[in-house]
Amino acid sequence: MRSQAVVLSAFVAALIIFIITSALFVLILPKSNIRILEQRRIDIWKVIETKLNWSARELAETIAVTYGLEYIEVNITVYNVLNNNTLIKDEYVLYEPLAINKAHYTYYTYTYSVLTRDGKYIIYDIEVGIR
């Protein structure tokens, strides 16, 4: 009978230690050193919607000014769907500083496509680099 009491009290003591340790790790430690990670909100589609006929250079400069980015690569391709998918326009521009170390950037690629009423299928391929 006495050995059962010792085993039961050891089990209860281990359970209390486990609950206190779990509470320490789950409730207290995450709040003791808070690190806020904030991701840049880049909404390229809002910029594209502001104008119908973009040139690649205008779009790259507008994105650079709006979001303060240093590396932007824009490719705009326009097809005429009503005329056997003939290529109307294919523009490419690379907007970057002269001395750039590409290893220090995180790259995001955006691809948007729009079909207009007059039969133009516009594809925007945009790559931005965030430091």
N, C-alpha and C positions, 0 to 999 in steps of 0.2 A: 504494500500500500504506500509505503514511504517512497519507494522507487518510482511509483507512478506519479506522485506529486512532484518529484524532482524532474522527471521527464516533461510533465505538463508545464511546470514553471520555466524550464529551459525553452520549450516551444513557444510559450507566450512571450518570453524575453526576446527570442529571435524574431518573432513576428513584429513586436514593437520596434525593434531596431530596423527591420526591413521597411516598415511604414514610415518611420522618421527619415530614413535615407532616401526613400522614394519621394517623399514630400520635399526634401531638400533639393533633389535634382530636378524635379518637375516644376515646383512652384517658386523656389527662391533663386537658384543659380541662373536661370535664363534671364531674369530681370536684373541681376547684379551687373552685368556688362552688356548693355544694349548696343547693338550696331544696326543702324538703319541703312538698308540698301535701297537706293532710289534709282529706278530705271528711267532713262530719258523717254519721254513720250513723243514719238515721232509719228505724226499722222500725215503721210505723204499724200494720201487720197484727198484730204482737205485742200492741199495746195493745188493738186491737179484739177479739182472741180472748179476752182476759181476762174479758169480760163479754158476755152475750148481748143484753140489752136496754139499749142506751145511749140517753141523751138527748143532744141535740146539745151542750148546755152542759156536761154531765159529760164527754163525750168531748174537747171542746176544752180544758177545764181539766186533764184527765188528761194530754193530750199536752203542754200547756204546762209542767206540773210535771215530767213525765218527761224531756223533752228540752230544757227551758229556752228555748222559743221565745216570741217576742213577738207574732207575727202568725199567727193560725189562723182559717180559715174552714171551717165544717163544715155540711154539708147531709146529712140522713138522710131517705131516702124509703123507705116500707114499702108494698108491695102485697100483696094477698091473691090468690094465684094460683088458689086453689080456688074463688074467688067472682068470676069474670070480671075478674080483675085490678083490683079496686077498691082505691082509695087508702085506706090505713089511717092513715098518719102521714106528715107532711112537715114536718120541723123544720129550721130554719136559725139559725145563730148566728155572729157575727163577734167574735173575741176579739183585741183590739188595744189598745195604749195610746191615750190621747186625742190626743196630738200625735205623729203618725207621718209620716215622710217616706218614701213608698213607693218612691222612686227608690233608696234605699240597701239594698233587700232583693232577694234572689234567691228566686223563687217556684218551688215544686214542687207539682204537683197529683197526688193519689192518688185512684183510684177503685176501690173494692172492692164486690163484690156477693156475697151469701150467700142460698142457698135453704134454709130450715129445714124440718124434718119436718112442721110443722103448716101448710105452704103459704104461708109468708110469704117474700117476696122483698125483701131489704133491700139498699139501695144506699147506700154511704157515699161521698160526694164531699168530699174534704178538700184544702184548699190551705194550705200553710204558707209563711211567709216567713222566710228566714234572712239575718241581717245579715252 
